[in-house]
């Protein structure tokens, strides 16, 4: 404290300054004190103190340390920047010039610069501050720090300042294209490449980390890194026992080859392939992930590279990675296998190595990229006939069909995979599957039968499902107590019926019956030339025997047989309403009639009684349009009562198509048991019928 405020002698001024400095140091003694005043005080010291004096250097070092500790808290970073710390820190990236020649090391040599670089790197973690630091002139000084070892010094302090400078460049250039370019323009790439061979491992890692950032999506930087002959050293680093070093090296190479086919070729020619494959077995998950990603990029180069990757032992480790608890490892290994699986030489090997089950399991992931990479790999594997049976045997078709895929490209890929499998169900593939359906364990038999229902050609349905007992397996599943088995069976049976062109035999009106004697609309209930009269509800209905004889065996027997109606002029019909009888006669006279729902069931009864098959089919078609969850059982009973085959088939298919709705209703199991014999008969008839015959009909 000064004795008198007016005493300005040099001694007193110096004492006062020292007192102030000591007070500030005391105030800054706690780095956890985050008040704006303390930040401003530290910045004030940096602004006002720049000399080689030992006490000044100590004070500056302490101030920078305080700021760096505070900058580790992202909530304080903006306050530090707003207090003007950036230009002050940039200023201290260079050592002050001493007026005197000093023998030996200078006070705190390299320490202040290291602290400044470190603090600026922390501030640059926030993207909005990156350009501010660069505009303050940091890059030339940081590049200069990268070269401090060139004067022959090799000390912990030198190593530290170089490492912090490289780290600061990494943070400044992170996802900032213009700053990446500025680093190159300022000459930062050659010294970073040179530092890859530095004796200190931490410096090597820091230099590689900076190059990794600079190479990402910047073609000019990539080219300069390669031109500086970085590849041989990077490839040697891949073999390092230090996981941190080979992780950074594989990351640099990955960014160099990304979207750069020419550099990819150079990297491969330089011998990167084998050490990258060896990294798949690293104890470092990050290196494994980067190696798998890089192999996927290599695999896109050409067919030979895909084959070489597999030949050199990549498949086993990649398949192991598919089962890792680390989602990123699973995603990158699926990515690499997906690329490799697009080559015909690799497909069987990946499947034989056990790749199919874990890839199928990844389809359950809720990660869209992971799902898509797995689906793409399976698409490649499905191209090889030798893999088809394996895919089906482990339930791959059901997995592809039942999966909930997040993005449209994955759904498209799965659809193409199923189509690819469908195209291969013939010849030896089909023979193999039929063999499995005979001799494999029951669960495999079921998977095969379900898959073939969706994938087989209509030409092969009889061979598979009638002759090969595939139908029996599907019906057994339908009677199972397992809800999923029942549902899968229903879907498969519907698909079979659809392929046989009989999914709903009454979905369209029946064709006109075979040409007969049609007198025409004008003779319906017309006395003109009438030779027989029916009494319906006490009213006469005029008819013509020739037309009736030609219409059905029932009328033929009535008029040509030994019945009393043979010679009768008036014939009473006691059990048919007038409107029903009139509609039936209209059909007989014209060959067609519009049947509405209100009259369809009564008309069906009449058509069955008088053996009018064409009219029966028209009625069945109309009735089938009204099949509902609540009445399907009644409709089935109706079909049984009048031997209405088309209606019965429609009921059977309705039950299969509406499994989920019907299963929620009581009595569903009983309904299945009741219709099962006719369901079996329906499919035997449908699947046993030649497809060509169906088409002609």
Phi, psi and omega in degrees: 000136181286141180288330180214129182296343181265356180275106186248030177295151181307320182295316181292322178297315180297320179295319180297317180298318179297322179297318179296314180301314180298322178296318180295316180300317178299319180295325183271007187293341179250109181291350180271357178280107191259022182289146178305325181299318180293319177299314181296323179295318179296317179295322179299319178297316180297323181289326188262352186236111177210085180210169180271003178299137187299319181292323177295316181297321179295318181294318179296316179301317180295320180296316179296322178299317178301313181295321181293322178295318178293324183292345177291343176263110185301334181290340182262345187303313182299320178299317180297316181295315181295339179277002177086023184290330188299304180298326179295317179293319178302320180301323184273008172288347178243146181281141177292147179280133178270138179285339181251149176283120184255126178276135180083186183294144177281162179299130177051039182299130180075343187290316181295317180297320178298315180297322179295313180299318181297315182293318177298323177297321178294319179295327183284354177299329174276120185304328184290347180260352185300310183294326178300316180296317180294316180296336178282358175093024185289324191300312180303321180291320178296318178297321178297322179296328179298339186259007187296340181283347187291342180275012175094353179285139177214086182229169178300322180294318179296313180301320181294317182292324178296315182296317180292327177293317179296319179296320180297319177298320178302312182291322180295322186270356185300117178053032178232098187299318183294323179289325174304316179294319180299321178300317178296315181298324180281001177083026184281337186288312181304314179294327177296318177297319179300322183287348175299336180259011182295150186290331181277123184296324180295324177292318177304313181297317181295319179295317179296320178299319178294316179296324178299315179293316183294331183279342187289117176055040175218097188296321181295320177295318178303311182300317181293322178300316179292319180296333177280008176065041179283335189300312181303318180292317179301320181292324174296322179296332178301333182267005181296147175281347178277111184301323181295327181286312182288336175295313180294321182296315180292330176293318177300311182297320178301315179289330178293318186275344183300120179059026179227083184303322182293317178294324177303316178296317180298319180298317179294318179296331180281356174094029183281338192301308185295313178297329177293318178299321180295332179292342177299337180257014180294156175279356181261110181302325180296319178292321177302314181298313181295323179294318178297317178299317181294321178295323175298322178290319176300320185294340179279353186291303180195170183298317182301320181294320177303314181294318181297321180300317180291317181299330184270010169096023183281333190297313182304305179299323180295320178293322175299320180295333177300337184255012181289149173290346180277115184298324181292323176297316179298318183295315183290324178291322176295323177300312181296315180296326178299317178293317182293326184287351178279356177257129185300331182290338186262340192298313182294322181296319179295317179294315181297329179283002177092023184283336188293309183302312180293329176294319177297322180296326181292342177295341179279352183296152174262012176264116186299318181293318179297314177304312185293318179299319178295316180297321180294321177297316179295325176300317178295316182296328181290351181283344184259123182304327182292343181266345188299311181297322179295318178300316182288321184299325182266010176088023183296322182295316179297323180295317179293323182285324187269349187296147174257100188264134193284317186245153183298319178303326178292317178299320178296319181296318179296318179299320179292325179295315178297321178295319179297318178296318180301322182291344184257002181276079176195173175054226186291332177296314180295320179299318179298317181292321177296324177297315178298323182291342178268317194245346184286169176297161190301322182297322179290319177304318181295315180299319180295313181298316179297317181294316182294330177301327181270330192256337189285158175285147175305330180296334184260001185298317180297315180301317185282313194258335177263304181286325186264009176067017175297325179296318179301321180294317180294319179290328175295319177297323181296328180272000181293161174271355179277120185299318181293320176301316180297314182296314180300320180295317180300314181297317181295317180295321176298319180296320177300313181296321179297315181295330180277012179061029182224029183304320178213092189297349178244019177290340176232152180300147181291154177293159178299144179295170180301142185305128179230198179271109179247115180283338177103165184302324186293342182262000178291120181054041179251132178290347181298120179059013179295136179235009175205145180232135177256143176256111183240118181051038177081001180248148181278141175233116185278137182217176184228121187303319185300321179290319181291320179300323182282347189274325184197160178292332180295314178290327179296317178294324181296319186260339181255345185269200184264022181279156182293339180289350186304314184252002182286143178270324177247125182240122182274132177245101190277339193248018180230133177291157181303312184295326178290314181296319181298318180293321178298315180293324178299319177297317181297324185275338185239339181088356178207160180194148175274125182248120177261166186298326184298329186250353191301316184291319177293324179290326176298316179300316180293318180296323178292320181297322183257016171056043178261087187297320179298317179293323177302317182294321176298317179295317179300318179301313181296315181297322182298333179292346184253012178291129181229166177303322184281343185236005185299325179295318178294318179298321178295319176300319179298317180296323178291320183297325184245018179049046181271089189298314182297319179294321179297316178297320179297321178296318180300312182290327176298318179300318181291319184288335185245039184305310186298319180290317183289326183296335179283349182266144175294145177090002182297318180300320178294322178297317179300313180299323183290322184267353185304313180301315180290329177296316178299314180299319180300312183289324177299316178295314185292313183283337180276351182276132179301137181297321181299322180296320178300319184292323179293324180291000000 
